[in-house]
Amino acid sequence: MPMLNEDNFLVKKMYLHLNSETNAQNTASSFDRRSFFNDIDIYLADLKGIAEEIKHFQNLLKEIPSEYIPIRV
């Protein structure tokens, strides 16, 4: 499983969201927790979709006959 780091798109997106919400809270209104956690749910759903696509691709790779797979030396 890939490690999350600062180059990860989702990490950057959540950081920017949290930072913008925190700035808004500091200047005027309160932190909108519902919006923040809804965004997390959306990102998790996206990750789940990506995982399903990877599994599908892995299953397709398993169906390739061995004579078509190049041998690395």
C-alpha positions in Angstrom: 0.0 0.0 0.0 1.4 3.4 -0.9 2.4 5.7 1.9 0.6 9.0 2.2 3.0 11.9 1.8 2.9 15.6 1.0 3.0 14.8 -2.7 -0.2 12.8 -2.5 -3.1 14.7 -4.2 -5.7 13.7 -1.6 -3.5 14.8 1.3 -2.9 18.1 -0.4 -6.6 18.5 -1.1 -7.6 17.8 2.5 -4.9 20.1 3.9 -6.0 22.9 1.7 -9.7 22.3 2.7 -8.8 22.2 6.4 -6.6 25.3 6.1 -9.2 27.3 4.2 -11.9 26.2 6.7 -9.6 27.1 9.7 -8.9 30.5 8.1 -12.6 31.1 7.7 -13.2 30.2 11.3 -10.5 32.5 12.5 -11.9 35.4 10.5 -15.6 35.0 10.8 -17.8 31.9 10.8 -17.5 28.6 12.5 -15.8 25.5 11.1 -18.2 23.5 9.0 -17.5 20.0 10.2 -20.2 18.5 8.1 -18.7 19.8 4.9 -15.2 18.6 5.9 -16.4 15.1 6.7 -18.6 14.9 3.6 -15.5 15.7 1.6 -13.6 12.9 3.4 -16.5 10.5 2.5 -16.2 11.6 -1.2 -12.4 11.0 -1.2 -12.8 7.6 0.4 -15.4 6.6 -2.1 -13.0 7.7 -4.9 -10.3 5.5 -3.3 -12.7 2.6 -3.1 -13.4 3.0 -6.8 -9.7 3.1 -7.7 -9.1 0.0 -5.6 -11.9 -1.8 -7.5 -10.4 -0.8 -10.8 -7.0 -2.1 -9.7 -8.5 -5.4 -8.7 -10.3 -5.6 -12.1 -7.0 -4.9 -13.9 -5.2 -7.5 -11.9 -7.9 -10.1 -12.8 -7.5 -9.2 -16.5 -3.7 -9.7 -16.2 -4.2 -13.1 -14.7 -6.1 -14.1 -17.9 -3.2 -13.4 -20.2 -1.7 -16.7 -21.4 1.9 -17.2 -20.2 3.2 -17.4 -23.8 2.4 -13.7 -24.3 4.2 -12.6 -21.1 7.8 -11.6 -21.9 10.5 -13.2 -19.8 12.9 -10.8 -18.2 16.5 -11.9 -17.8 
